[in-house]
């Protein structure tokens, strides 16, 4: 079985990326989202491009270079949803992450060694500095990446995608189109309402709280899918 995870909000308890430098500058998640919305409208670009353009400007304002060190600061301190680390550590599946966050950042987290491949935003680098965006992972791009994973592994069966929001809609829809399983995870009434919206469209199969511990409903559901795939 191939498991493909979104990162923020799906494996972590944070709905948006948690970059330590932004916290040190006193920038809250709410402030970040407000600025990204402004940038997106002003630049007429996707949320993802707006987010990282804004981060570049914030770092410049505080005289910090865009380097691996600054981008990945705090990655080793990222917390995960209950059971995530043990679940991935014990997994015999192929595990992938597709994130709209920095690929380098996720590769520096505690779970990276348990993941077969991580897809995220990448930068062209020169002399340790991040020069410009190389690849961006938009909501639409997630489906393309899943398709590429299927091609690379020569597997279009037993594909499972786990995500936590409407930004995963394209990924959910593509997985359903190849008869895979789309799982919405969340911990709030708002998340459940978003699940219902996608359920009506036929894009998702099930909703579970973000609990990957043995015996949880999500763990049991994945175990049953695994048995069916054998």
Secondary structure as UniProt FT lines:
FT   STRAND          2..5
FT   TURN            8..11
FT   HELIX           20..24
FT   TURN            25..26
FT   HELIX           29..43
FT   HELIX           47..61
FT   TURN            62..63
FT   HELIX           68..72
FT   TURN            73..74
FT   HELIX           75..77
FT   TURN            82..83
FT   HELIX           84..90
FT   STRAND          94..102
FT   HELIX           103..107
FT   TURN            110..111
FT   HELIX           112..114
FT   STRAND          117..126
FT   TURN            127..128
FT   STRAND          129..135
FT   HELIX           139..153
FT   STRAND          159..163
FT   HELIX           166..168
FT   HELIX           169..177
FT   TURN            178..179
FT   STRAND          181..185
FT   HELIX           189..200
FT   TURN            201..202
FT   STRAND          206..208
FT   TURN            214..215
FT   HELIX           217..229
//
